[in-house]
Amino acid sequence: MSSIIYSKLGGVPEKSRLHLPKFLQPTLPTSVKIKPPTAQDFAHTLTFSTHKTAEKIQATMTEVSTADQETPTPLHDEEKMLLNYVPIYVMLQLDIISSDNVLQDKAGLERQLMQLKEASVDGIMVDVWWGLVESKGSKQYDWSAYKSLFQLVQQCGLKSQVVMSFHQCGGNVGDTVNIPLPQWVLDVGKTDPDIFYTNRAGNRNTEYLTLGVDSLPLFEGRTAVEIYSDFMKSFRENMGDYLQAEHFTDIEVGLGPAGELRYPSYPEKQGWVFPGIGEFQCYDKYLKADYKEAAIKEGHPEWELPDNTGEYNDKPGSTEFFGSAGYSTAKGKNFLTWYSNNLLKHGDQILDEANKAFLGCSVKLAAKVSGIHWWYKDDSHAAELTAGFYNLNDRDGYRPIARMLSRHNAVLNFTCLEMRDSEQPENAKSGPQELVQQVLSGGWTENIEVAGENALPRYDRTAYNQILLNCRPNGVSKDVPPKLKLTALTYLRLSDELMQRKNFKLFKTFVKKLHADQNYCPDLRKYGKVVPLERSKPKVQIEDLLKASETIQPFPFDKGTDMSVGGPLADYWDSLVEKIASIFI
């Protein structure tokens, strides 16, 4: 389940950042000889034909011959509005694949998928659970259920986003089923419980392996990163036909609990309740040893991990670390830098493996960052810090992540797009709107594509209008690409409640507005970028990543969307229609 987040924009430099992000500017590969684009050609994209064999898919972009390249189809005047088109992918149910690895209720799912197709939805998102596919033993993969699923989705005329879900399902907000990690991995944990994230009291969290074991061969001779890499390679090998057919648009790589790049700092299973500050999760023996080594390098062998940070449901002011500004001391800064840097390195290492696994495929890599919006307006940003986001009023904790993603040509997927400050309890000092503005602006400033999700199920106009605003913060543009636009929206989630007549009717209007009032467009190249995945750029030193922690002025967002689904009057009319309809039903 996507989490919720809030963050506060820190110092604002005088230098304005109001410019068109480079990734939105028209560019062409140097290997293609095409005249420079005119103003009317601005939205044209260069397309590449799919490779004819699996071997060709593995080739890098530099090996693609000009014979395999196609020239873009110019947009007609009536298609110019497609430049504002934001595709929508609907998350499937968490248990669509059963615990014994079987596609459930295929006929019922097909009916729902056809309804989504009739509503002009572009595709679906589905979790590909490590705990199901590799459940029988190390390197024993069973992809049969997912092949059946993708065949059905493809037959219904929809595309798929897939999540490499290396986490447990169960124990987070919205988790309705329990899918643990593979049993053979859990068995390792019985003799070595430190393979799991651990809080200061010694409580283990079995949602996801601690990043402390990323490079340790503790799993029948394989490291955690090697396990993830082998899983993704096997997915590619077994889903080659779908990759060649460009059925998959995104491969989102799970990098932590709930598939998000973060520490499991607020687990409901261990008693966390919103808006508790959460707890740091670095007390397993592997991360403790790593911190000791880091402290020695800093010339402070006496430093230990903090013991004054409070418990899951504390408020910042009730702790010494957050309430007395312990986080701003030399020791506090050193710890938070180490804690957040490890998260950056973790994401960078696994995304590099994902890039190698899907090299040459016409897919985008993506990584999800959770929206920790509570305590964002508190100077300490306590809930963000315990989750691994070193974000303060004078330090940007998200732009370094965006800079890391940029080397892998990866999309930053951010949550809580539907939330407004006024909907949050005052005592939580929450600020989802400012947080979304900060994170999206950071991604665009780092010249990467940004996508988004809603964090909680919503079926109302207020939430839809907020999402629409965040998808195109400065509205639509008729002749050139909008300055700011999300590359895609993933909607949480397909359910019986969504399919209720009243809810689904409004949802269809929402889809139409995401598409900028244009008809469904099956050609992704008319509104986005579809090219074979290139090899990751050279590794970026951590010092260069941290240069992006300088606070910047966010891009200005409009007060409201210019593609509204309506307001209170429309709600009143819908209610009236429902009452009349109920008389005749």
Secondary structure in CASP SS format (residue, H / E / C, confidence):
PFRMAT SS
TARGET T0000
AUTHOR 0000-0000-0000
METHOD secondary structure of the structure
MODEL  1
M C 1.00
S C 1.00
S C 1.00
I C 1.00
I C 1.00
Y C 1.00
S C 1.00
K C 1.00
L C 1.00
G C 1.00
G C 1.00
V C 1.00
P C 1.00
E C 1.00
K C 1.00
S C 1.00
R C 1.00
L C 1.00
H C 1.00
L C 1.00
P C 1.00
K H 1.00
F H 1.00
L H 1.00
Q C 1.00
P C 1.00
T C 1.00
L C 1.00
P C 1.00
T C 1.00
S C 1.00
V C 1.00
K C 1.00
I C 1.00
K C 1.00
P C 1.00
P C 1.00
T C 1.00
A C 1.00
Q C 1.00
D C 1.00
F C 1.00
A C 1.00
H C 1.00
T C 1.00
L C 1.00
T E 1.00
F E 1.00
S C 1.00
T C 1.00
H C 1.00
K C 1.00
T C 1.00
A H 1.00
E H 1.00
K H 1.00
I H 1.00
Q C 1.00
A C 1.00
T C 1.00
M H 1.00
T H 1.00
E H 1.00
V C 1.00
S C 1.00
T H 1.00
A H 1.00
D H 1.00
Q E 1.00
E E 1.00
T C 1.00
P C 1.00
T C 1.00
P C 1.00
L C 1.00
H C 1.00
D H 1.00
E H 1.00
E H 1.00
K H 1.00
M H 1.00
L H 1.00
L H 1.00
N H 1.00
Y C 1.00
V C 1.00
P C 1.00
I E 1.00
Y E 1.00
V E 1.00
M E 1.00
L C 1.00
Q C 1.00
L C 1.00
D C 1.00
I C 1.00
I E 1.00
S C 1.00
S C 1.00
D C 1.00
N C 1.00
V C 1.00
L E 1.00
Q C 1.00
D C 1.00
K H 1.00
A H 1.00
G H 1.00
L H 1.00
E H 1.00
R H 1.00
Q H 1.00
L H 1.00
M H 1.00
Q H 1.00
L H 1.00
K H 1.00
E H 1.00
A C 1.00
S C 1.00
V C 1.00
D C 1.00
G E 1.00
I E 1.00
M E 1.00
V E 1.00
D E 1.00
V E 1.00
W E 1.00
W H 1.00
G H 1.00
L H 1.00
V H 1.00
E C 1.00
S C 1.00
K C 1.00
G C 1.00
S C 1.00
K C 1.00
Q C 1.00
Y C 1.00
D C 1.00
W C 1.00
S H 1.00
A H 1.00
Y H 1.00
K H 1.00
S H 1.00
L H 1.00
F H 1.00
Q H 1.00
L H 1.00
V H 1.00
Q H 1.00
Q H 1.00
C C 1.00
G C 1.00
L C 1.00
K E 1.00
S E 1.00
Q E 1.00
V E 1.00
V E 1.00
M E 1.00
S E 1.00
F C 1.00
H C 1.00
Q C 1.00
C E 1.00
G C 1.00
G C 1.00
N C 1.00
V C 1.00
G C 1.00
D C 1.00
T C 1.00
V C 1.00
N C 1.00
I E 1.00
P C 1.00
L C 1.00
P C 1.00
Q H 1.00
W H 1.00
V H 1.00
L H 1.00
D H 1.00
V H 1.00
G H 1.00
K H 1.00
T H 1.00
D C 1.00
P H 1.00
D H 1.00
I H 1.00
F E 1.00
Y E 1.00
T E 1.00
N C 1.00
R C 1.00
A C 1.00
G C 1.00
N C 1.00
R E 1.00
N E 1.00
T E 1.00
E E 1.00
Y E 1.00
L E 1.00
T C 1.00
L H 1.00
G H 1.00
V H 1.00
D C 1.00
S C 1.00
L C 1.00
P C 1.00
L C 1.00
F E 1.00
E C 1.00
G C 1.00
R E 1.00
T C 1.00
A H 1.00
V H 1.00
E H 1.00
I H 1.00
Y H 1.00
S H 1.00
D H 1.00
F H 1.00
M H 1.00
K H 1.00
S H 1.00
F H 1.00
R H 1.00
E H 1.00
N H 1.00
M C 1.00
G H 1.00
D H 1.00
Y H 1.00
L H 1.00
Q H 1.00
A C 1.00
E C 1.00
H C 1.00
F E 1.00
T E 1.00
D E 1.00
I E 1.00
E E 1.00
V E 1.00
G C 1.00
L C 1.00
G C 1.00
P H 1.00
A H 1.00
G H 1.00
E E 1.00
L C 1.00
R C 1.00
Y C 1.00
P C 1.00
S C 1.00
Y C 1.00
P C 1.00
E H 1.00
K H 1.00
Q H 1.00
G C 1.00
W C 1.00
V C 1.00
F C 1.00
P C 1.00
G C 1.00
I C 1.00
G C 1.00
E C 1.00
F C 1.00
Q C 1.00
C C 1.00
Y C 1.00
D C 1.00
K H 1.00
Y H 1.00
L H 1.00
K H 1.00
A H 1.00
D H 1.00
Y H 1.00
K H 1.00
E H 1.00
A H 1.00
A H 1.00
I H 1.00
K H 1.00
E C 1.00
G C 1.00
H C 1.00
P C 1.00
E C 1.00
W C 1.00
E C 1.00
L C 1.00
P C 1.00
D C 1.00
N C 1.00
T C 1.00
G C 1.00
E C 1.00
Y C 1.00
N C 1.00
D C 1.00
K C 1.00
P H 1.00
G H 1.00
S H 1.00
T C 1.00
E H 1.00
F H 1.00
F H 1.00
G H 1.00
S C 1.00
A C 1.00
G H 1.00
Y H 1.00
S H 1.00
T C 1.00
A H 1.00
K H 1.00
G H 1.00
K H 1.00
N H 1.00
F H 1.00
L H 1.00
T H 1.00
W H 1.00
Y H 1.00
S H 1.00
N H 1.00
N H 1.00
L H 1.00
L H 1.00
K H 1.00
H H 1.00
G H 1.00
D H 1.00
Q H 1.00
I H 1.00
L H 1.00
D H 1.00
E H 1.00
A H 1.00
N H 1.00
K H 1.00
A H 1.00
F C 1.00
L C 1.00
G C 1.00
C C 1.00
S C 1.00
V C 1.00
K E 1.00
L E 1.00
A E 1.00
A E 1.00
K E 1.00
V E 1.00
S C 1.00
G C 1.00
I C 1.00
H C 1.00
W C 1.00
W C 1.00
Y C 1.00
K C 1.00
D C 1.00
D C 1.00
S C 1.00
H C 1.00
A H 1.00
A H 1.00
E H 1.00
L H 1.00
T H 1.00
A H 1.00
G C 1.00
F C 1.00
Y C 1.00
N C 1.00
L E 1.00
N C 1.00
D C 1.00
R E 1.00
D C 1.00
G C 1.00
Y C 1.00
R H 1.00
P H 1.00
I H 1.00
A H 1.00
R H 1.00
M H 1.00
L H 1.00
S H 1.00
R C 1.00
H C 1.00
N C 1.00
A E 1.00
V E 1.00
L E 1.00
N E 1.00
F E 1.00
T C 1.00
C C 1.00
L C 1.00
E C 1.00
M C 1.00
R C 1.00
D H 1.00
S H 1.00
E H 1.00
Q C 1.00
P C 1.00
E H 1.00
N H 1.00
A H 1.00
K C 1.00
S C 1.00
G C 1.00
P H 1.00
Q H 1.00
E H 1.00
L H 1.00
V H 1.00
Q H 1.00
Q H 1.00
V H 1.00
L H 1.00
S H 1.00
G H 1.00
G H 1.00
W H 1.00
T H 1.00
E C 1.00
N C 1.00
I C 1.00
E C 1.00
V E 1.00
A E 1.00
G E 1.00
E E 1.00
N C 1.00
A C 1.00
L C 1.00
P C 1.00
R C 1.00
Y C 1.00
D C 1.00
R H 1.00
T H 1.00
A H 1.00
Y H 1.00
N H 1.00
Q H 1.00
I H 1.00
L H 1.00
L H 1.00
N H 1.00
C H 1.00
R C 1.00
P C 1.00
N C 1.00
G C 1.00
V C 1.00
S C 1.00
K C 1.00
D C 1.00
V C 1.00
P C 1.00
P C 1.00
K C 1.00
L C 1.00
K C 1.00
L C 1.00
T C 1.00
A C 1.00
L E 1.00
T E 1.00
Y E 1.00
L C 1.00
R C 1.00
L C 1.00
S C 1.00
D C 1.00
E C 1.00
L C 1.00
M C 1.00
Q C 1.00
R H 1.00
K H 1.00
N H 1.00
F H 1.00
K H 1.00
L H 1.00
F H 1.00
K H 1.00
T H 1.00
F H 1.00
V H 1.00
K H 1.00
K H 1.00
L H 1.00
H C 1.00
A C 1.00
D C 1.00
Q C 1.00
N C 1.00
Y C 1.00
C C 1.00
P C 1.00
D C 1.00
L H 1.00
R H 1.00
K H 1.00
Y C 1.00
G C 1.00
K C 1.00
V C 1.00
V C 1.00
P C 1.00
L C 1.00
E C 1.00
R C 1.00
S C 1.00
K C 1.00
P C 1.00
K C 1.00
V C 1.00
Q C 1.00
I H 1.00
E H 1.00
D H 1.00
L H 1.00
L H 1.00
K H 1.00
A H 1.00
S H 1.00
E C 1.00
T C 1.00
I C 1.00
Q C 1.00
P C 1.00
F C 1.00
P C 1.00
F C 1.00
D C 1.00
K C 1.00
G C 1.00
T C 1.00
D C 1.00
M C 1.00
S C 1.00
V C 1.00
G C 1.00
G C 1.00
P H 1.00
L H 1.00
A H 1.00
D H 1.00
Y H 1.00
W H 1.00
D H 1.00
S H 1.00
L H 1.00
V H 1.00
E H 1.00
K H 1.00
I H 1.00
A H 1.00
S H 1.00
I H 1.00
F H 1.00
I C 1.00
END
